[in-house]
Amino acid sequence: MKPNIVFLFTDDQRFDTIQALGHSQIKTPSIDRLVAMGTTFTHAHIPCGTSGAVCMPSRAMLHSGRSLFHLEGAGQSIPRVHTTLGQSLRANGYRTYGSGKWHNGREAFNRSFSDGAEIFFGGMTDHWNMPAYNYDPTGEYSSRLKETLNWFGSNEIRERQADHIHAGQHSTDILGRAAAEFIRSYEEEAPFFLYLSFLAPHDPRTMPDVFLKMYDPDDIELPPNFTGGHPFDNGALHIRDEELAGFPRTTTETRRHLAEYYAMITHLDSQVGDILHTLEAKGILNDTILVFAGDNGLAVGQHGLFGKQSCYEHSVRVPLIFAGPGVPRGQQSDAYAYLFDIFPTLCELTDTEKPISVEGTSLVSAMTDKEQKVRDTLYFAYTNSQRAVKDRQYKLIEYVVGGRHNMTQLFDLQNDPWELNNLACAPAHSDKLVELRAELRRYSEDWDDRSSEWGEVFWPVFEASVNA
């Protein structure tokens, strides 16, 4: 009998927001339990994104197994030429069930899932008025309702496509209950793949008061790289995420945001716990592969930023945990992983044929052998403004903004994990700068990164550095 799969996906959860992995101020007992049950990849990443809505290409990469520049339409959809994870599992006898946020086209959702409930087609919404669809086997999802949104104190009424709106119920609770009910009522012989995509902890940062009261903003520690503003134009200083807090950033406002962010994660954690208890009560916890991951990170004050539109560690690193059959318990791996490696990993764990369109690498060998690092370097790109590459110690970030190359950053991540000290101009690191710029060039060619605006400005700088 093949194992069931429960995939829990969060929205805007940074890699270091789990108590068991070293964050002493956040309360995550259920996610901590997953860490103890399985293998955690402490260096899981996204390659950043081709639009300000970083989560769209992130999710397209997850479900297609494709790398960043091998997606269609900036990652907004998954074309039929790319087999999805759900499709592959369906072909291997799985009943596939989707719930929560889907950001990559309705047609791709129905290719992936044979059933579902509380489906949200969109990027973000008021958590207390979530518009949702019932599963539509035709794939049309054409109902239309009026929705009242409460955006930071101002009410907005607009028409929205949906079957129903859950007024007064939080999205995290709605989705957790839907998943638990599916598990409780499942009686088929076929194994199931349950994909649950939470809308939290994405803003607007609201949650039941019981969770907010767990965190006193005055007690929240600010990260070492907190600052009142980013020191230079990175090409995304005033995107929507950055307007959630005032300028300059203040310690009081940032602590409040962090308290709310942690409270949303603890609320989400409670639903993760309910799902684990439901699997236990059903007697199938030990027969189920569990995956816990997030779609991108979030700054919330680090480097004077609040969003995820950067190549800093806080924005490109994400949580990634596997547990269940075939996965070692209580292990941590520092292998360099991308989210699009989840697809081939689940294929290997379930004896599912990996489609030829999948470019990710299975992480199974890294679960059992700590010497397996999967990759030596990683590549990151944000729109036409930022490109980055890192090896096992250093990270290089190059910026092109306003038609000019306006900044180079080089960080020693082993000795400066908060990315505070720019070594780009240090003579002792000139060879490393040249080396990583060459690696940047290699990746741009291998990944078919054809950003003319960025490349036309930066590659002459690269050639000059090589010939210097």
Secondary structure, 3 states (H helix, E strand, C coil): CCCEEEEEEECCCCCCCCHHHCCCCCCCHHHHHHHHHEEEECCEECCEECCCCCHHHHHHHHHHCCCHHHCEHHHCECCCCCCCHHHHHHHCCCEEEEEEEECCCHHHHHHHCCEEEEEEECCCCCCCEEEEECCCCCCCCCCEEEEEEEECCEEEEEEEECCEEEECCCHHHHHHHHHHHHHHHCCCCCCEEEEEECCCCCCCCCCCHHHHCCCCHHHCCCCCCECCCCCCCCCCCCCHHHHHCCCCCCHHHHHHHHHHHHHHHHHHHHHHHHHHHHHHHHCCHHHEEEEEEECCCCCCCECCCCCCCCCCHHHHEECEEEECCCCCCCEEECCCEEHHHHHHHHHHHCCCCCCCCCCCCCCHHHHHCCCCCCCCCEEEEECCCEEEEECCCEEEEEEEECCEEEEEEEEECCCCCCCCCCCCCCHHHHHHHHHHHHHHHHHHHHCCCCCHHHHHHHHHHHHHHHHC
